[in-house]
Amino acid sequence: MTAAGGALATTPLALSVLVTLVVYWLAEQYADLLGEPDRLGRWPRWAHARSSLADSWPMVSASFAPLVTLLLARLAGASAADAANVGVAVALVLLTLHGWSAARAAQLRGWQLAGATAIAAVLGVILVVLKNLVINNLH
């Protein structure tokens, strides 16, 4: 959404983000399953592959809230670029919340919890800034 928010219409943008995520997800799962014979000594059974796909599906479904927000913002009258920015903002908020949740699961407290959460947020912002830098200045 950051890279093409102003260049693509909203529906093609949402579809391209979703398709890209699904392709990355399938490629990552394929690579993981190719390594199974080394770990298990045999090729994984279909049930194992299906379970692995289901377990990793949140990697794709995490994009649903930003994409729905993108579409809703556009339907509410925002420009394509502004709607993309709303979707990116929602993604950054979710990334920060997931960073906080992971830090809590790691039983971090106080400054460690705040630091780990801030790192997640800053990494997301860095990705957005770098993507914009590349698209706007090097493309």
ABEGO torsion letter per residue (X at the ends): XAAAAAABBAAAAAAAAAAAAAAAAAAAAAAAAAAAAAAAGBBBBAAAAAAAAAAAAAAAAAAAAAAAAAAAAAAAGBBAAAAAAAAAAAAAAAAAAAAAAAAAAAGBBEAAAAAAAAAAAAAAAAAAAAAAAAAAAAX
